[in-house]
């Protein structure tokens, strides 16, 4: 066998099975009816599982390190939660109506090739968050092992101080990471039961921890009105308090900036358009505010009964301290084990669904010929391990900088997405043209790139960039206070500038295809929900000889019905 034949055979082996080309495969086309299994109840349980967890509790509690007290932090979280809810629901409408993933939906605004930039930004966050969420999962794994064998907490450390972790941390992290691997193969349409189990268990566990903390402290704790004694930060007043409140709101939104982007990846599984709206519009703010409030109160109580331990804003660290301080009786250890187990299950749900799967879909849209949603999550897991997540979250202030920082780049992207779909195209898109890779597509623009999109994005990012760089450099890069304040606004400022500019520039220079939809149901997307054969028949009909194919997608020839 020649080398050329060997390379060709290897290439065929690594290609995605079935029909695929550089712009389409079976996992990123609009979902057929029989794969759409998410009802309003499914969305409710999904948000319970992905909101009330370590990330939700940690993000809010870390705000206290800025010098805000509990009530100020609660107010910031409430404002941030409603901003998040608006953006999440709005960005999920495209997926709920047209059943396409986030990565494909962006082709309408950025172009078939230009959307790769948006997807790459989201993908970077998937890698980072998978690593961080896995690290948190490893920490609760450490709690579980320590509850069974207390010696695990004190085992000899063989890592240097610069590693930002100890040997037992790394062992627990690897265990969680490895156990997660088989679960990556679960498809989103089968998340109903896992989401139910995870949401119920973690809700019970968190409420039990809250009740115990309130009873032990005899109240809400010393951080309700001031954090100075615990953090050493002088209470904020005047304009400084106002701007730090703004920063706290942005931090809250920044923690969900990535989730805002990928909402269509899950809303596309809605059985009917609107299920994702009614299934999220009430539960999202409720879960976010509840998770934030509980995390803040628990942290405040812990500062009261464990004053020498500093700010215990991380639940897994609190559980370790509880076992150390409350004794190693079998009863207390059992309580710690089962509490850690509830967080353990929730970490699987949020990490696999919110990081690995959406990252896999992003990869499938970038290189659909070689990656599908089965292979993609495993690639995300490997990269998430390699980024050294323990370095990202070793202090509360570092965590805040990471959260609010990347939202500088994502806020404008979300602004373009929402403005393009709602205000420019009025929720009408041509599905088939999203997959056509030549000038016949209304979303091809200039060589597949809509040049207006990167221009608007760059202008919208700039105001927040100097202040963010100064904060990350800890003042080594000196800028005026005005630039610092712009960085505190980050996501909201970028979103507002981008959406306004996008509407204005496209009114002056209208893009092609505005207000148009496909003349036929090309992908069998809108068939009978209760008849799987309907979708299968539609897919089969696409291959009939009386239809032309361009870029791997059948072009409609006659008007049958107007979609939506």
RAMOPE-V17742 format. One record per run of one state. SS is the DSSP state (2 for helix, 1 for strand, 0 for the rest). FROM is the first residue (numbers start at 1). LEN is the number of residues. If there is no record, write none. Layout:
BEGIN
<<SS:FROM:LEN> <SS:FROM:LEN>>
END
This chain:
BEGIN
<<0:1:2> <2:3:12> <0:15:6> <1:21:1> <0:22:2> <1:24:1> <0:25:8> <2:33:3> <0:36:2> <1:38:1> <0:39:1> <2:40:12> <0:52:2> <2:54:13> <0:67:3> <2:70:29> <0:99:3> <2:102:4> <0:106:1> <2:107:4> <0:111:4> <2:115:34> <0:149:1> <2:150:5> <0:155:6> <2:161:3> <0:164:3> <2:167:19> <0:186:2> <2:188:30> <0:218:4> <2:222:3> <0:225:3> <2:228:4> <0:232:6> <2:238:17> <0:255:2> <2:257:5> <0:262:2> <2:264:4> <0:268:2> <1:270:1> <0:271:4> <2:275:4> <0:279:4> <2:283:23> <0:306:1> <2:307:3> <0:310:5> <2:315:12> <0:327:3> <2:330:37> <0:367:9> <2:376:11> <0:387:2> <2:389:3> <0:392:4> <2:396:29> <0:425:7> <2:432:4> <0:436:10> <1:446:1> <0:447:2> <1:449:1> <0:450:1> <2:451:22> <0:473:8> <2:481:28> <0:509:23> <2:532:11> <0:543:5> <1:548:3> <0:551:2> <1:553:3> <0:556:9>>
END
